[in-house]
Amino acid sequence: MSLAKVTRRALVGLGLAAAALLPAAAQANTLDAIKQRGKILIAIDVAHPPYGMLDDKAKETGSDVETARLLAKDLGVDLEIVQVSGANRIPFLLSGKADIVIASFSITEERKKVIDFSRPYGVVPVVLAAPVGEKVTAAADLDGKTVAVARGTTADMELTKFLKPVSGAKIVRYEDEATTNTAVATGQQSIFAAALSTANELAEQNPDKKLEVKMTLAAYPMAIGLRKKDDALREWVDGWVTANLKNGKLNEIYKKYFKMDLPAEMLD
């Protein structure tokens, strides 16, 4: 084989190797890219109060919104909120439409297979709620009944596991939290699974429905979602969470919206 052919093959091989490394290199530089851009793109579900919502002037507010603003401020960049739903948080992150996700994002083993998480900055209890007169103490009590839930949420995952032994129970999945809440508020559904904050808010806003929490299905640590191999960004975010748990700022935000402190073990 001629020297020219050997050289060409070597160059092709190097090119392929470099191409294979491009995604990892690009992700590894996300922190630098954010700083150079002067702006961080943070995915937030603004239809999931009190984590994210719109006020009477259509301005984003909520615990996750305040958390995102604090993070952007400490990083020294502007914040651009990328509005997402529970179902498309991961696709928006993986496609690069968002740099990170702060959207009541519970850590689960399934999600850890495709994305990374920061150190937890909060907790999300998942509950089952129904009208006061409805008996729900076990999965069997829901045989022959329908239960509403927002698609792709931890409530969806926990409800699916909870009702697996009950063939006669039907899960009605809505595309997002807002649509699920509307279905319950308008009487299309009366039994539903959701985050504790959502269940409490629905009960407060619809006193005629006489809704109450029947049981807790699970309690998840809540963290910031990042792409895999975004090591520099994840290390910065972990340090930021640790510092703001220690100085009390993240606890202040949590307490403002949930009327309780974060678990003591998170603040150590």
Buried (B, 14 or more C-beta within 10 A) or exposed (E): EEEEEEEEEEEEEEEEEEEEEEEEEBBBBBBEEBEEEEBBBBBBBBBBBBBBBBEEEEEBBBBBBBBBBBBBEEBEBEBBBBBBBBBBBBEBBBEEEBBBBBBBBBBBEEBEEEBBBBBBBBBBBBBBBBBEEBEBEEBEBBEEBBBBBBBBBBBBBBBEEBBEEBEEBEBBBBBBBBBBBEBBBEEEBBBBBBBBBBBBBBBEEBEEBEBBBBBEBBBBBBBBBBBBBBBBBBEBBBEBBBEBBEEEBBBBBBBEBBEEEBEEEBEE
